[in-house]
Amino acid sequence: MICPGSFFGTSIVERMIPIQRAFNAVKNRKHEYLNRMTMGVLAVEDGSVDVENLEEDGLSPGKVLIVRQGGRMPQMLEIGSVPVELIREEERLLDEFTRISGVSDLMKYSQVPSTNASGKAISLLMEQDESRLKTTATEIRSAIKEVAKQILRLYKQFAVHARMKRVAGANGEVELKYFDKNDISSDDVVYDVSGDVLESAASRKNMVIELLNLGLLSDEDGKISPSNKSKVLEMLGFGNWESARELDELNKNRAKEENALVATQEIAPEEVDDDGIHIAEHSKALLGKEFEYSPEAKQRLIAHVRLHKRRQALLKGIEQGA
């Protein structure tokens, strides 16, 4: 929250501190009242009993209480129950604490409040909780990006000699690469993960199944391409299930390696290459911004794609003729 006349804004924690103190005071008064109810308050006549002994030992079980002859018998005062005002104040402070903190019962206890039992109300509560968490997650991501930019600038300034770094590719494979300050051309940092922090694996699987049922992942003929099949299996958690898509993954990895090698040399299609997968991966490299090809390298990759298309058409003609 923006605080006038202050460089730093007021955080939610600062707003909740007075409420927490008031809540603690109410709880202390309530506990004192409960202690008074359980321990009791004994009323005695002056001089009728030994007050010092009574204060030290109390009314322990089996205690013999000596009362002065003619004196009034000690008696317990009526305390009554806990005042309703204390209970109401405690509930009010809890509600105010929940409103300011922005945490609902659905997030705290993973249960639906009794007052909101409809499906639409539950979905609205979930959206509110997600929107609150997204704000915090966005701030954390922004801080991480700034730190990463500073790290790149330091590398560009001080990485005079070649350094080795682990680099994770798009398919999750980790590679070791050497670089120096001349290889760092920019300090732009981009997140390569989903921005939805609350998107669970189950929700992603349900979304993929809905897309399959709607036919949005199929081509013009109503069939799913091998690359889409591999991606669907990966998102459903069966990326390497009994090596069902292992050959497709190898072809994709091989095509991505060729995308990097074509910058310095010419590459010919291999006999075992899957032309469809290679054409798709090479087209992504040409149309995307991952690789900054020189005009010569771009022409080499275009010629390589033509060879794949020519061989694909030749094989298709042979199959139709057979």
Summary of the structure (lengths in Angstrom):
residues: 322
radius of gyration: 36.5
end to end distance: 73.2
largest distance: 126.4
contacts: 720
relative contact order: 0.05
helix: 57%
strand: 5%
